[in-house]
C-alpha cells in the first residue's frame, strides 16, 4: 500500500501495477527502429520501480521480445508483438503460434519486394507481425496502406493498424489490452490497480483496458485518446512514473 499526502492529510492508495510502452514512451522515436537511444538512467529507473512495486512492472511493446531485450534486461516482464508473445514475472514465456510466425515471414517478403522500389521505406519483420515504416518517406502513406492491404488480402487472422509513420499487420487476437489483462490475472500484478503509459494509436486498446479494470491510462504526447491523463512528452511521462513509484498523488491534468 502507498501513502500520499493531500490537503486533508495522508491518503492511502491501492498498490499499483505499472505497464509501459517502449518506443515513444520510454525512448524517443527514431528514423529506424534500431537507431533509438536508451537514456543511461532508464534501466535503473525501471529496476527501481520494479523493486518498489514488488515486481509489478511490465513493458508492453510492438517490438519482438528478442529485439526489446537488446535494450532492456531480459528479466523484466514484457509483452512483445502487441501481445502475441509474453514473458511472465516468473520468467516463463508464451510464444507466438508457429504457423502465424511463418505467415508473418511470408508477409514481410511481399512487403520487402514493394519497399525495394521506394527509397525511405523500411520493412520491420517481427515475431508474428510486420511493420512498414515510412518516416523517411512521409509522402508514401497512402501507397503503404494500399500495399499492406493487398499483402494481407489472402491471409487469415491479420488486421491492419496505423501508428506514427508506420502501417502494421498484426494478429487479430493479439493486442496490448489482452496482454495487460493476462498480466493482471497473475502475480505480482493480480489485485493491483493498473496504470498504462503509451503514446500511439496502438496503445488505445490498452488505455481502454486499464480503465475497465479500474486503473489509469497516461497518454504521452498529442492526439485524441482513451487515457485519463496527459503527459506532454517522454520526460514528463517519466516524471509521473517516478512520482507514482514514490507514492506521490496522481497528477490531475486531464487528457483531452
N, C-alpha and C positions, 0 to 999 in steps of 0.2 A: 504494500500500500504506500501511496505517496502523500506527502503533506505540502500543500501550497498555502500562501497567505493571501488574504483579500482584505477589503476594508472592514469586514466583520470579524477578522481573526483567522486562525488556521482552518483550512479546508482539506479534508481527507479525500484524495482522488483514488478511483479504482486503479488497479495495476494495468499497465499499458502493454500492448504488443505493437511493435514498430515494423511496418512494411515500407520498403523504399525502392522506387525505380532507380535505374542506374544512369543511362545516358540522358542528359538534360536535367537531371535531378541531383545526382551526386557529382557528376563530371560534366563539363561544358561539351556541347556538341562539336564535332569536328567535320571537316570536309570528307574524311574517310573514317570508317568505324575504328580502324587500328591506329588512327592519329590522335586519339584522345589523350589528355594529360591528367593523370591522377594526382590530386593535391597531396603533398607529402604527409600531411596530418590526417588524411581521410581514414586510412585504415585504423589508426589509433582511435579516432572518434567512434568508428563503428564498433571496435572491440570494447571500448569503454561503455558504449550504450548497451551492448550485449551483457556486459558484466553487471551493470546497474539494473537491467531489466530481466535478470535471471535467464538470459539466453533467448528472450522473446524478440529477436530482431532477424528479419529476413529480407533479402534483396529479391525483387520481382522484376524480371527483365525480359526483353525480347531477344537478347543475346542467348546463344547456347551456353550452358554451364561451363563447358570446356573453354570457351572464349572468355567468359566472365572471370574464370579462375586465373587468367593471365594477369589480372589487375587487382583482384581481391583474394584474401586467403580462402582456400577451399574448405575451411572449417565452418564458414558462415552458411547457415541455412539459406537456400535460394530456390527460386523457380526460374527456369530458362525457357526460351522459345514461347513466351507468353503463357507458360504453364504446362507445356507439353512434357517437360521433364522437371523433376523436383528433388531437391536434396533436403531430407528431414533434419531436424535438430540432432537426432542420434547418429547422423552420418549415412544412414541408408538412403538409397536413391531409387527413384521411379523414372524409368527411361521412356523414350518415345517408341511406339509400335514400329517394328522393323519395316513393315510394308509402307508405312507412312514416311519413314526416312528415305526409302527408295524412291517413292513418288516425289518427294521434295528434291532429290538429286536430279531426277528427270526434268522437273520443272526448272531448276536452276540452269540446266544445259540449254533448254529452249530460250530462256531469257538472256543467257550469255551470247547466243547467236544474234539476238536482237540488239543487245547493247554494243556489240563489237562494231557496229556501223555508225555509232554516235559517240563522239568524244565527250567525256564528262559523266557518262552513265556508269554505274557500278552495281554489279550483282553481288549480293551477300548471301551465300548459302548458309543455312542454319541447321539445327538438328532435324526438324521436320517442318520447316517453313523457309521461305525465300523472300529477301527484301531487294527491291530495285530502287537504288538511290539516284536522285537527280539534282543534288545540291550544287554540283559543279556545272549543271546544265539546266537551270531553272525554267527555261522556256520549253522543256520537254515533258512537262507534267502530263498533258493530255495523251501524248504518244505512249508514255509509260503506263498510264491507266489502261489504255487500249491494248497494249501488248500483254499486260498481266491478265486482263480479262480473256483474251484469246488463248493465252497459255494454259489457263486453268479450266477452259470450257469443257474439256472431256475428262477432267479429273474430279472424282467424287471426294467430298469431305473437306474441301478447301474453301475458305472465304477470303475476300479481299478487303483490306483496310488501308486507310491513308494515315500517314503520320507527317512529321515535319520533313518535307522534301524527300519523302520516301513512299513507295507503294509496296505493300507486303501481302503475301498469300500465306495464311496460317491454317491450321486445322480448325474446323468449325467448333469443336468441343474443347479446344484449348484456349483459355483466356485468363487474364490476371485475376478476375473475380473468383473463378473456380479455384485457382491456386491459393488465394487468401483464405477462402472458406475451408479448404483442405487443411491448411496450416492451423486454422482456428479450432479444428477438431482434435489436435494433437498437443501434447506437452512440448514446450513450456508455454504455448500460446493459448491453450484452452482456458476459458474463464476470464480472459483479459479483454480490455477494450481496445479494438484495433484502430491504429492511425496509419493512413497510407499517404505517402508523398509521391507525386508524379507530375509530369509536365505535358504529356502529349494526349492526343485523342485515344491512343491505345490504352491509356490509364483510366479512362472514364468509367469502364465497367468495374474497375477496382474501387473507384470512389463510390459508386452506387452500392457495391457490396458492403463496404465498411459502414456506410450509412444504415443499411438494413440490419447490420449486426450491432448497431448502437454506437458505432465509432465515428471517426472524423477523417475526412479527406482533405489534403492540403495540395492545392494546385500551384505549381511553380510556373510563373510567367503569365502571359495574357491568354485570352480566349474564354469562350463560354465553357462552363464546367458544372459537374455534379458536386464538386467539392464545396465544403462549407467555409474553408479558409483559403486565403490567397497569400502566397509568398512571391514577392516581385521578382526574385532571382534566386540562383543557387546559394549565394552567400546568405540571403535571408532565410532560405529553407533550412540550411544547416544550423543557423542560429536558433530557429524554432525547435529543431530536433534536440539541440543541446539544452534548451530550456525545459523541454519535456523530460529529458533524461534526468535533469537536475531537479525534477519535481516542481517546476515553476508552473504558473497557471497557463492554460491555453490562451493564445492570442485571440483577440476579439475582432480583428479586421475581417469583415465578411467577404466572401467571393462574390463576384457579380457576373 
